[in-house]
Every structure is written in C-alpha cells, then in structure tokens.
C-alpha cells in the first residue's frame, strides 16, 4: 500500500508564497522520481517540477525562477516552495512518485488547492 498525501495549499495574494509538502507512506524501499503537477479549470494537467533521488531537477518554463522543488529521502517527502505567486498559478496541485518496486508504478496524491487572488 502506497499513499501520497499533499499539504500546504491555500489562498494567497499575488506575490505571496506557499510551501507544499507531499509525504509518501507504505512499503517503500526507494522512490525514483517525485514531482508536482497542476491542473487549472479548463486546462489539462501539466508538469510543474520533478526531482530525481539524486537531486536533479526540471521545471516548467512558467515557474522557473519562482518555484523550487526539493526532497528529503529520509522522510520520503517532496516539497515545492512557490514564491512570487501569480493568479495564473491557481490550480489543484498533485504530487506524483515513481516507485520501482515490487514493480514499476506511478502514484498520485489527492491534490491540494492553491488559489492566488487579491
């Protein structure tokens, strides 16, 4: 049983900051890649940022320079620090993890709402 639980979403003013967390639990030996995706109303789910277990990162062009993804392997947790938030960042943010064992699988959290509005 693998579960991903996101937290940290909420309502913030433009220019503000939020920090999202996603903790993985269950029978997990390792996690290859963890990432954050988001889906805004009327739009498809898009990749925001991903990070490998070695710390390599990739970001969507729309968030480069504003968002930072990090992970704590001991805590099996991935974070997304979001600064200089814009109304266009409003979306449901989903945590994702690729877990290789017992067989390669892709897991998703339930999502957390981020609303950027004045």
C-alpha positions in Angstrom: 0.0 0.0 0.0 1.4 3.3 -1.1 -0.1 6.6 -0.3 0.9 10.2 -1.1 -0.6 13.0 0.9 -0.2 16.6 0.0 -0.5 19.6 2.3 0.2 23.3 2.3 -2.2 24.6 -0.2 -4.5 27.6 0.4 -5.4 31.1 -0.5 -2.6 33.6 -1.0 -2.3 37.1 -2.5 -0.3 37.7 -5.7 3.3 38.0 -4.9 3.0 35.8 -1.9 4.5 32.4 -1.1 3.4 28.9 -0.3 5.2 25.7 0.5 3.6 22.4 -0.5 4.6 19.1 1.1 3.9 15.6 0.0 4.7 12.6 2.2 4.8 9.1 0.9 4.0 6.2 3.1 3.7 2.4 2.9 6.0 -0.3 2.0 8.6 1.7 0.1 12.2 1.0 -0.3 13.1 3.7 -2.8 11.4 6.4 -5.0 12.9 7.1 -8.3 11.3 10.4 -9.2 9.0 12.7 -7.3 7.2 15.6 -8.8 4.4 18.2 -8.8 1.7 18.6 -11.4 -1.1 21.0 -11.5 -4.5 21.3 -13.2 -6.3 24.6 -13.6 -10.0 24.9 -14.6 -10.5 24.2 -18.2 -6.9 23.1 -18.7 -5.0 19.8 -18.9 -2.8 18.6 -16.1 0.7 19.9 -16.6 4.1 19.2 -15.1 5.3 21.8 -12.7 8.6 20.3 -11.4 10.3 17.0 -10.9 13.2 15.8 -8.9 15.2 12.6 -9.0 16.5 10.8 -6.0 19.9 12.1 -6.9 18.6 15.7 -6.8 18.4 16.5 -10.5 15.5 18.9 -11.2 13.4 20.1 -14.1 10.9 22.8 -14.2 8.1 24.1 -16.4 9.2 27.3 -18.1 6.3 29.1 -16.5 7.6 28.6 -13.0 11.4 28.7 -13.5 13.0 31.2 -11.1 9.9 31.3 -8.9 9.4 27.7 -7.7 11.9 25.3 -6.1 11.4 21.6 -5.7 13.3 19.6 -3.1 13.1 16.3 -1.4 14.0 14.6 1.9 14.6 11.0 1.2 14.8 10.0 4.9 11.3 11.5 5.3 10.1 10.3 1.9 8.8 13.8 1.3 8.9 16.2 -1.6 8.4 19.9 -1.3 7.5 22.7 -3.6 8.5 26.2 -2.5 6.4 28.7 -4.5 7.4 32.3 -4.5 6.1 35.3 -6.4 2.8 33.6 -7.0 0.6 34.8 -9.8 -3.1 34.3 -10.4 -2.2 32.1 -13.3 -0.7 29.6 -10.7 -4.2 28.9 -9.4 -4.8 25.2 -9.7 -5.1 21.9 -7.9 -1.5 20.7 -7.3 -0.9 17.0 -7.4 2.1 15.0 -6.0 3.5 12.2 -8.1 6.0 9.5 -7.3 7.6 6.8 -9.5 8.3 3.7 -7.3 10.3 0.9 -8.9 9.5 -2.0 -6.5 7.9 -4.5 -6.4 7.1 -3.5 -9.9 7.4 -0.1 -11.5 4.4 2.0 -10.6 3.3 5.6 -10.8 1.4 7.0 -7.8 -0.6 10.2 -7.2 -1.8 12.2 -4.3 -5.3 13.5 -3.8 -4.4 17.1 -4.7 -4.3 20.3 -2.8 -5.9 23.6 -3.9 -3.7 26.6 -4.5 -5.6 29.9 -5.1 -3.8 33.1 -5.9 -6.1 36.1 -5.7 -6.3 39.6 -4.3 
